[in-house]
Amino acid sequence: MRIMFINNHGGGFADYIDIEASTTVGKLFAEKIPGGRAEDYLIRVNRLPTSRDQILQEGDRVTITPTKIEGAVV
């Protein structure tokens, strides 16, 4: 199955990727941001906030954006 993955972490990139059918948002996050904490990111599917157990569908657009910028003063 093919989806658009937009990673705004670091330099950021967007590309189509192939994933297994029935892949959840949580599983994709764990694969793409190893060691990352989901609560430190805004994760959207088709521009809408999502839950970690949402199953991705063919053609979905997944965006992962950090909510905390490294080195930023709070």
HELIX and SHEET records of a PDB file:
HELIX    1   1 VAL A   25  LYS A   32  1                                   8    
HELIX    2   2 ALA A   38  ASP A   40  5                                   3    
SHEET    1   A 5 PHE A  13  ASP A  18  0                                        
SHEET    2   A 5 ARG A   2  ASN A   7 -1                                        
SHEET    3   A 5 ARG A  61  PRO A  66  1                                        
SHEET    4   A 5 TYR A  41  VAL A  45 -1                                        
SHEET    5   A 5 LEU A  48  PRO A  49 -1                                        
END                                                                             
